[in-house]
């Protein structure tokens, strides 16, 4: 009976993950209990054909997403708990849903990107990633993500013109970037420079929140064009820092007629006085890479961006914060890890032994599998074809490319990996393309962050617009997030601020502790024992020989 009930309600994946089903007394009732140590049993009269018991004072509505996926609203369940659980004390504390990693909880609604993990599909605003990669360019896709539709010819002209005119930066910011060491990580430079640049626009907080007069939408568009325009310049400066070359000034008037990605490559590679122009195939390859990296639903860094938007952090600082999330090796550093893995394998002959170690869980297979995709990553299919074009263009057979191809073939022919849905993902081929283009490993996450900024800004604007719309329709307990739910699943009167809760598992101490706390007296000579630097050690040796003061 328990197995039969589990199968019937398996469609409610979010609810099943939150609660553990135990037994049922009748066909119309089932019981569940939280995964904590509490023994409270809750009866939710949920009829198995997904209809709700009409006798309940607070019925649980089953909502449906655009793709047909069913979802339940947490506030519905919380509201139904008193009638579903008569034994629940009136003074009971609020009920929370425990969902580690937010694996089955949707904290927002979005119309920006759609990921079908089972079918291996990705679309931006309804357009498939394959169509956009073949027929569009990055700035058009950025407009699509942020504004909801592809631009007309006139919109496209104005959009590109406004972005290119914002490509230059204040000379003080260039001096700030020159202060970084030559071996400073590019992502560290990028994050710090964006945060520094935010201080150049102190009115942004008021402008974006609408606290002062003027058109909020107009100010948002100004900021979006400024950010998209300036980040290629920051990326190019970080690159020139590392190779020890002077910065190139962007062509803000676009007198050379170059595209967005072409301008980036020009700023990275041009020398004073020459008429250099990047190869069109490399420009197109970078453009496609930027398109497939532009957005991917509510991932770690995008969630960070929406968190920051909920408290109205200015957009430049918010992009800096999202970039810091992307900086993590488990997020934006995956393509680097693929190259390190291929280098460790070394040759085609070592692949069988490497895969054996993977199966024995002694090492990891990087660039395979995805938390969302249970099929072949559609972006990886695009990049595999793109990689072959780039490899052919550069005209040199990288030994790692042969290792990568043999590794992919071996893994796809092994039932151990296919049964676990471990197919190549985006990172498997992107790192090899960057390597063929001559991009150093530390720059891989930076070339991830640049295009993803378009997606971050789209989610920033969408999050603010949805919050404003929800708060304009007062309906619930404002500020608590416990508002009433409309028929489309939107929360009326929900809080502005994204504020997750945690399950406290620490100790509770009632009353005054009987522990005697000893507070040491202040001693100005007390300090931390710090190891001497090389200079200090050499000076100490000299002092013992030449008798000079080393104080």
C-alpha positions in Angstrom: 0.0 0.0 0.0 2.8 2.4 0.9 4.5 1.8 -2.5 1.3 2.3 -4.3 0.7 5.6 -2.7 4.3 6.7 -3.4 3.8 5.9 -7.1 0.6 7.8 -7.3 2.0 11.1 -5.9 5.5 10.9 -7.4 4.6 13.8 -9.6 4.8 16.1 -6.5 8.6 15.8 -6.3 9.0 19.0 -4.2 6.4 17.8 -1.6 7.7 14.2 -1.5 11.3 15.5 -0.9 10.1 17.7 1.9 8.0 15.1 3.7 8.3 11.4 4.3 5.2 9.4 3.6 4.3 6.9 6.2 0.8 5.3 6.0 -2.8 6.1 5.2 -6.0 5.2 6.9 -8.3 5.8 3.9 -7.8 6.3 0.2 -8.4 10.0 0.6 -5.9 10.6 3.3 -2.2 10.1 3.7 0.1 10.9 6.5 3.5 12.4 6.6 6.1 13.6 9.1 9.0 16.0 8.8 12.5 14.5 8.4 13.6 16.1 11.7 13.4 14.4 15.0 9.9 15.7 15.7 7.1 13.1 16.0 4.3 15.4 14.8 2.1 13.6 12.3 0.3 15.7 9.7 -2.8 14.6 7.8 -3.2 16.4 4.4 -6.4 15.3 2.7 -5.0 15.2 -0.8 -7.1 13.1 -3.2 -4.9 11.0 -5.4 -6.2 12.3 -8.7 -4.8 15.7 -7.7 -8.2 17.2 -6.7 -8.4 19.0 -3.4 -10.8 18.2 -0.6 -13.4 21.0 -0.9 -14.3 20.7 2.8 -10.9 22.1 3.8 -11.0 25.7 5.0 -7.7 26.3 3.3 -7.4 24.1 0.3 -4.1 23.2 -1.3 -4.1 24.3 -4.9 -2.1 22.4 -7.5 -0.5 25.0 -9.9 1.0 24.2 -13.3 4.1 25.8 -14.9 4.3 26.8 -18.5 5.9 23.4 -19.4 3.2 21.5 -17.5 5.2 20.8 -14.4 3.0 20.7 -11.3 4.0 22.6 -8.2 2.6 23.4 -4.8 2.9 26.7 -3.0 4.5 26.4 0.5 2.1 29.0 2.0 -0.9 26.8 0.9 0.5 23.9 2.8 1.3 26.0 5.9 -2.2 27.5 5.9 -3.7 24.0 5.6 -1.8 22.6 8.6 -4.2 23.8 11.3 -7.2 22.1 9.7 -5.2 19.1 8.6 -3.7 18.7 12.1 -6.2 19.3 14.8 -3.7 18.3 17.4 -1.3 21.0 16.4 -1.1 23.5 19.4 -2.4 27.0 18.5 0.8 28.5 19.9 3.0 26.2 17.8 6.0 27.9 16.1 5.9 28.4 12.3 6.5 25.4 10.0 9.5 25.4 7.7 10.4 23.2 4.8 13.8 21.6 5.0 15.4 21.3 1.5 19.2 21.1 1.5 20.8 22.7 -1.5 17.3 24.1 -2.5 17.2 21.0 -4.8 13.4 20.8 -5.1 12.3 24.3 -4.0 11.6 27.1 -6.6 12.2 30.4 -4.8 11.2 32.5 -7.8 9.1 32.6 -11.0 11.0 33.4 -14.2 10.3 33.8 -18.0 14.0 34.2 -19.0 15.5 30.7 -19.5 13.9 27.3 -19.7 15.9 24.1 -19.1 14.4 20.7 -19.8 16.8 18.3 -18.2 15.1 15.1 -19.2 15.0 16.0 -22.9 18.3 17.9 -23.0 16.8 21.3 -24.2 17.6 24.9 -23.4 15.8 28.0 -24.6 16.0 31.7 -23.9 12.6 33.4 -23.9 11.2 30.6 -25.9 14.0 30.5 -28.6 16.0 27.3 -28.7 19.7 27.7 -28.0 20.5 26.0 -31.3 18.6 28.6 -33.3 20.1 31.5 -31.4 23.7 30.1 -31.8 23.2 29.7 -35.5 21.3 32.9 -36.5 22.0 35.5 -33.8 24.9 37.2 -32.0 25.6 37.9 -28.4 24.3 41.4 -28.1 21.0 40.4 -29.7 20.7 37.6 -27.2 21.5 39.9 -24.4 18.7 42.2 -25.5 16.4 39.2 -25.7 17.2 38.0 -22.2 16.8 41.5 -20.6 13.9 42.9 -22.6 12.0 39.7 -23.5 12.0 39.9 -27.3 14.6 40.1 -30.1 15.3 43.7 -31.1 14.0 45.3 -34.3 16.5 46.7 -36.7 16.3 50.2 -35.1 16.4 48.8 -31.6 19.4 46.7 -32.4 21.3 49.8 -33.8 20.5 52.0 -30.8 21.3 49.1 -28.4 24.7 48.4 -29.8 25.5 52.0 -30.1 24.7 52.8 -26.5 26.7 49.8 -25.2 29.8 50.6 -27.3 29.7 54.2 -26.2 30.0 53.0 -22.6 33.1 50.9 -23.2 35.6 53.4 -21.9 36.4 53.8 -18.2 37.7 56.5 -16.0 41.5 56.9 -16.0 41.5 56.5 -12.3 40.0 53.1 -12.7 42.9 52.2 -15.1 45.3 53.2 -12.4 43.5 51.1 -10.0 43.8 48.0 -12.3 47.5 48.7 -12.9 48.0 48.4 -9.1 47.3 44.6 -9.3 50.3 42.3 -9.4 51.1 40.6 -12.7 50.1 37.2 -11.3 46.8 38.4 -9.7 44.0 36.0 -10.6 41.9 37.6 -13.4 38.6 36.9 -11.6 39.9 38.7 -8.5 40.8 41.7 -10.7 37.3 41.6 -12.3 35.4 41.3 -9.0 37.4 44.1 -7.3 37.3 46.4 -10.3 33.5 46.1 -10.6 33.0 46.9 -6.9 35.4 49.8 -7.3 33.6 51.1 -10.4 30.3 51.1 -8.4 31.8 53.9 -6.2 32.0 56.1 -9.3 28.2 56.2 -9.5 27.0 57.0 -5.9 23.4 57.9 -7.1 22.8 54.4 -8.4 21.1 53.1 -5.2 18.4 55.8 -5.3 18.0 55.6 -9.1 17.4 51.9 -9.1 15.0 51.9 -6.2 13.0 54.8 -7.4 13.5 56.6 -4.1 14.1 59.8 -6.0 12.3 61.2 -9.1 12.9 60.3 -12.7 12.2 57.2 -14.8 13.3 54.0 -13.0 13.2 52.1 -16.3 15.3 54.7 -18.0 17.9 54.5 -15.3 18.0 50.7 -15.4 18.6 50.8 -19.2 21.4 53.3 -18.6 23.1 51.0 -16.1 22.6 47.9 -18.2 24.3 49.6 -21.2 27.1 50.9 -19.0 27.8 47.5 -17.5 27.7 45.6 -20.7 29.8 48.2 -22.4 32.5 48.3 -19.7 33.1 44.7 -18.8 35.0 43.8 -22.1 37.3 46.7 -21.3 37.9 45.4 -17.8 38.5 41.8 -19.1 41.0 43.1 -21.7 42.8 45.1 -19.1 43.1 42.1 -16.8 44.5 40.1 -19.7 47.1 42.8 -20.6 48.0 43.1 -16.9 49.0 39.4 -16.9 51.1 39.5 -20.0 52.7 42.9 -19.1 51.4 45.0 -21.9 49.9 48.5 -21.9 46.1 48.8 -22.1 44.3 49.4 -25.4 41.6 52.0 -25.3 38.3 50.8 -26.6 36.8 52.2 -29.9 33.9 53.8 -28.2 32.6 55.4 -31.5 33.1 52.0 -33.2 34.9 53.7 -36.1 36.4 50.3 -37.1 32.9 48.8 -37.4 33.8 45.8 -35.1 31.3 43.7 -33.2 31.2 43.3 -29.4 33.3 40.1 -29.3 35.6 41.4 -32.0 36.3 44.5 -30.0 37.2 42.4 -27.0 39.7 40.3 -29.0 41.1 43.6 -30.5 41.7 45.1 -27.0 43.4 41.9 -25.9 45.8 41.5 -28.9 46.3 44.8 -30.7 49.7 46.5 -30.6 50.3 50.3 -30.9 50.1 51.6 -34.4 49.1 48.4 -36.2 45.9 47.7 -38.2 45.3 44.3 -36.5 41.8 42.8 -36.8 40.8 39.4 -35.2 40.1 36.4 -37.5 36.4 36.2 -38.3 36.2 32.5 -37.3 37.7 33.1 -33.9 35.3 36.0 -33.4 32.3 33.8 -34.4 33.6 31.0 -32.1 33.8 33.5 -29.1 30.3 34.8 -30.0 28.8 31.3 -29.9 30.6 30.6 -26.6 29.1 33.8 -25.1 25.6 32.9 -26.3 25.6 29.5 -24.7 27.0 30.9 -21.5 24.6 33.9 -21.3 22.1 32.3 -18.9 21.1 28.9 -17.4 18.1 29.4 -15.2 18.5 29.9 -11.4 22.1 28.5 -10.9 24.3 29.4 -7.9 25.6 32.8 -9.2 22.2 33.8 -10.6 20.5 33.0 -7.3 23.1 35.3 -5.6 22.2 38.0 -8.1 18.5 37.7 -7.3 19.3 37.7 -3.6 21.2 41.0 -4.0 18.4 42.5 -6.2 15.9 41.7 -3.4 17.7 44.2 -1.1 18.2 46.7 -4.0 22.0 46.5 -4.1 23.2 48.6 -7.0 23.7 46.6 -10.2 27.5 47.0 -10.4 28.0 45.7 -6.9 25.5 43.0 -7.5 27.3 41.8 -10.6 30.5 41.8 -8.5 28.8 39.6 -5.9 27.4 37.2 -8.5 30.9 37.0 -10.0 32.3 36.0 -6.6 29.8 33.1 -6.6 30.9 32.2 -10.1 34.6 32.3 -8.9 34.0 29.1 -6.9 35.8 26.1 -8.4 32.6 24.0 -8.3 30.7 26.6 -10.5 32.8 28.7 -12.8 36.0 26.7 -12.5 34.8 23.5 -14.1 36.3 24.1 -17.5 39.7 24.6 -15.8 39.2 21.3 -14.0 38.6 19.5 -17.3 42.0 20.7 -18.7 43.8 19.6 -15.5 42.1 16.2 -15.7 43.1 15.7 -19.4 46.7 16.8 -18.6 46.7 14.3 -15.7 45.5 11.5 -18.0 48.3 12.4 -20.5 47.7 9.9 -23.3 45.0 7.7 -24.9 46.6 4.6 -23.4 45.9 5.8 -19.9 42.1 6.3 -20.4 41.0 2.7 -19.4 43.0 2.9 -16.1 41.7 6.4 -15.5 38.0 5.3 -15.9 38.7 2.4 -13.6 39.8 4.8 -10.9 36.7 6.8 -11.5 34.5 3.8 -11.0 36.4 2.9 -7.9 35.7 6.5 -6.7 39.4 7.3 -6.4 39.1 10.3 -8.8 36.5 12.4 -10.5 35.4 12.5 -14.2 35.3 16.2 -14.8 33.1 17.7 -17.6 30.6 14.9 -17.5 27.1 15.0 -15.9 25.0 17.9 -14.8 22.7 18.5 -11.8 19.8 19.4 -14.2 20.5 17.6 -17.4 19.8 13.8 -17.5 20.6 13.8 -21.1 23.3 15.2 -23.4 23.8 18.9 -22.6 22.6 20.7 -25.8 25.3 23.3 -25.3 28.0 20.6 -25.4 26.7 19.4 -28.8 27.0 22.9 -30.2 30.5 23.4 -28.8 31.7 20.0 -30.0 31.1 21.1 -33.6 32.5 24.5 -32.9 35.6 23.0 -31.4 36.3 21.1 -34.6 36.2 24.3 -36.6 38.6 26.1 -34.2 41.0 23.1 -34.1 41.0 23.1 -37.9 41.6 26.8 -38.1 44.6 26.9 -35.7 46.2 24.0 -37.6 47.9 22.3 -34.7 46.8 19.0 -33.2 46.8 19.4 -29.5 47.5 16.0 -27.8 44.8 16.9 -25.2 42.2 17.0 -28.0 42.9 13.4 -28.9 42.7 12.4 -25.3 39.4 14.3 -24.9 37.8 12.6 -28.0 38.9 9.1 -26.9 37.7 9.8 -23.3 34.3 10.9 -24.6 33.9 7.9 -26.8 35.0 5.5 -24.0 32.6 7.0 -21.5 29.7 7.0 -23.9 30.3 3.3 -24.6 30.5 2.3 -21.0 27.2 1.3 -19.4 28.5 2.5 -16.0 28.4 6.1 -17.1 25.4 6.1 -19.4 23.2 4.4 -16.8 24.1 7.2 -14.5 23.3 9.9 -17.1 26.9 11.0 -17.2 27.2 12.7 -20.6 29.6 15.5 -21.7 28.5 18.9 -20.6 29.3 22.5 -21.6 32.6 22.6 -19.7 34.1 19.6 -21.4 34.5 21.4 -24.8 34.7 25.1 -23.8 38.0 24.7 -22.1 39.5 23.0 -25.1 38.3 25.8 -27.4 39.8 28.5 -25.1 43.0 26.5 -25.0 43.1 26.3 -28.8 42.6 30.0 -29.0 45.6 30.6 -26.8 43.7 31.7 -23.7 45.4 30.9 -20.4 43.6 28.7 -17.8 43.0 31.5 -15.2 41.0 33.4 -17.8 38.4 30.7 -18.4 36.0 31.7 -15.5 36.5 35.4 -16.6 35.2 34.5 -20.1 32.3 32.7 -18.4 31.5 35.8 -16.2 31.5 38.2 -19.1 28.5 36.7 -21.1 26.7 35.5 -17.9 26.5 39.2 -16.9 23.7 39.6 -19.5 21.7 36.8 -17.7 22.4 38.3 -14.3 21.1 41.7 -15.4 18.0 40.0 -16.9 17.3 38.3 -13.5 18.0 41.5 -11.6 15.4 43.4 -13.6 12.9 40.6 -13.5 13.3 40.1 -9.8 12.7 43.8 -9.1 9.7 44.0 -11.4 8.1 40.9 -9.9 8.7 42.2 -6.4 7.2 45.6 -7.2 4.2 43.9 -8.8 3.6 41.6 -5.8 4.0 44.5 -3.3 1.6 46.7 -5.3 -1.2 44.0 -4.7 -1.4 44.0 -1.0 -3.0 40.9 0.3 -1.0 39.1 3.0 1.1 39.7 6.0 3.5 42.2 4.4 7.1 41.6 5.4 6.7 38.0 6.5 6.5 36.2 3.2 3.2 34.5 4.3 1.0 36.2 1.7 -2.1 34.7 0.0 -1.6 32.9 -3.3 -3.3 33.9 -6.5 -4.6 31.4 -9.1 -1.4 31.6 -11.1 0.8 30.8 -8.1 2.0 34.3 -7.4 2.2 35.5 -3.8 0.3 38.6 -3.0 2.0 40.7 -0.3 5.2 38.6 -0.2 8.3 40.2 1.2 10.8 42.2 -0.8 13.8 40.6 0.8 14.9 37.0 0.0 15.3 35.6 3.4 15.8 31.7 3.6 15.5 30.0 7.0 17.8 27.4 8.5 17.0 24.5 10.9 18.7 25.2 14.1 20.6 22.1 15.4 22.7 23.7 18.1 22.3 23.7 21.9 19.7 25.7 23.8 20.9 27.0 27.1 18.1 28.2 29.5 19.0 30.5 32.3 22.4 31.9 33.4 25.4 29.7 32.8 27.3 28.5 35.9 30.6 28.6 33.9 33.2 31.0 35.2 34.5 33.0 32.3 38.0 34.3 32.9 38.8 37.6 31.2 42.5 38.1 30.9 44.0 41.5 31.8 45.1 43.7 28.9 48.8 43.5 28.2 50.1 45.8 25.5 53.1 43.5 25.0 50.8 40.5 24.3 50.7 39.6 20.6 50.6 36.8 18.1 53.8 34.9 17.3 54.2 35.6 13.6 57.0 33.9 11.6 59.7 36.3 10.4 59.9 37.2 6.7 63.0 36.5 4.6 64.0 40.1 5.0 63.7 40.0 8.8 65.7 36.8 8.9 68.5 38.3 6.8 68.6 41.4 8.9 68.8 39.4 12.1 71.8 37.5 10.7 73.4 40.8 9.8 72.7 42.3 13.2 74.6 39.5 14.9 77.6 40.2 12.7 77.7 43.9 12.4 76.2 44.9 15.7 73.6 47.3 14.4 70.1 47.8 15.9 67.5 45.5 14.5 64.6 46.9 16.5 
